[in-house]
């Protein structure tokens, strides 16, 4: 650390930090602030395999002719999708908002825990938000 001493006629000698020392102090302070913030795990909404689980958000999808599948989502967050043929949404152990298009109109449904909504016909889901 570089320390300069300035002597004046009216004051006692006092240290003045040089540029490198000042930079070191500022850097140590910033590092202390970063280290003081606890790290939290970063979970974000994502598509997961449904399996036999019923606690995920589940979209039931029809391909027609009695064929279909489902897609599931877990963790809080929001994601854009483009899932056509959805005829049912189940919230699982989540509060979920599903934004969808039906016959050219944009609509939304918010479901509490363990709730479901069925659609007359099918819709295109364009966004899923887990709260």
Secondary structure, 3 states (H helix, E strand, C coil): CCEEEECCCCCCCEEEECHHHHHHHHHHHHHHHHHHCCCCCCCCCEEECCCCCCCCEEEEEEEECCEEEEEEEECCEEEEEEEEEEEEEECCCCCEEEEEEECCEEEEEEECCCCEEEEEEEEEEEEEEEC
